[in-house]
Amino acid sequence: MNMFSDIALEIGVKPLLPEAGSEEEAFLKYCKDLVTSLIVNGYKHGKPMSLQVGLVDSSDCNAWAVSADDVDYIGIHVGLISTLRNLSRALISQRYILPHVGHPEAVTPIQFAFDAATISNESSSIGTIQLEDPEREGLAAYLTNIAAAFIVYHEFQHIFNGHTDWLETQGRLALIAELKVPKHDQYVGVTRQTLERDADVGALQLTLVRVLQPIIHWVDGIAVWDVAGRSPMGPPQDLVELVCVGSQLINLMYAKLDDFDSEGVFEADHPHPVVRTLLNVTAVCGILSFRTGQSYDDLVTTTMRSFERSLDAWADTFPSTGHLNVDAIADPDVVNALDGIVDAYATEWSRIQPELDKLKRGGKLAPRNYADNPAFFATS
């Protein structure tokens, strides 16, 4: 059996073994705990799947998923600990996100003069940040945990949904990396972006389950969620807002319109950050509507309104870098291109889904466009 450190070195990144009792060790345990219960129902080559999660020191690559022989691996860049924490504290300090929690007026707003995309390299200059109000500080810590969960779940979905195994059948390395891996060329195009889209939707659903803690029951083999008052962390609407913000922390670091090119939108390994943001926030609404029976249109109205507040927080945190703001999400170039991008993903998904279904580690892939849930709609 290959060890995580061997795989990391083969990929071209430095494995990191955290010291006992360190912050890094606690973070790694949290990441492992996120997927422990999920792999129980997963199989590969007729045997229970084996997954190793480890930390690496590689600023070029935030996270990656790889399959090798009978073992799967997820690598997480150790620098994400400080990056997610600093971003969460800065955004919560701006008083836009859940302003009714704690005493936001007692917190000094945090601003950074550098570009958001470089925050991983600025941790030493930032130093230790702590919000003056304990409740706002706790909210920032919870947002950090949500962001980390989404990242781990995203990589897990690349493995569990058969993406890495499928790449191997296509004559490629069974590796999917966020950003880039030094020893390997980036895999770009509509197929790669469609895989990212699938991993995002799956990760959003897992994150929502973890945060909302719903009672789940089944109707005609389809899961239905009861989320009312289930989580001790707050009301569902507040928690959904945190999922929308937390799941986009890393993505929004790179979300600017000045590099949006509708003609070359598929010449990248991920959907453009602005497109990805819009698709993921509406995906949250689609998942919640399907699982809970709430009106999709009502969810879009309330969720987009709260997400727009988070964009104001981003703009105030990085005031000099032209960061994505509320006006940008309605930019005509993006809006006009969005339908074509979604159609391209849907067409590619219909082509590769039957092949991925054969490689999925358990169950079947969720449909990209949900039909009516039989729990809430009459069926003939």
Helices and strands as residue ranges (DSSP letters): H 4-11, E 14-16, H 23-36, G 39-41, E 43-44, E 47-48, E 50-57, E 61-68, E 71-77, H 80-93, G 104-106, G 116-121, H 123-126, H 134-160, H 163-169, E 175-179, H 190-212, E 215-219, E 222-226, H 236-246, H 249-252, G 262-264, H 273-292, H 296-317, G 327-330, H 332-359
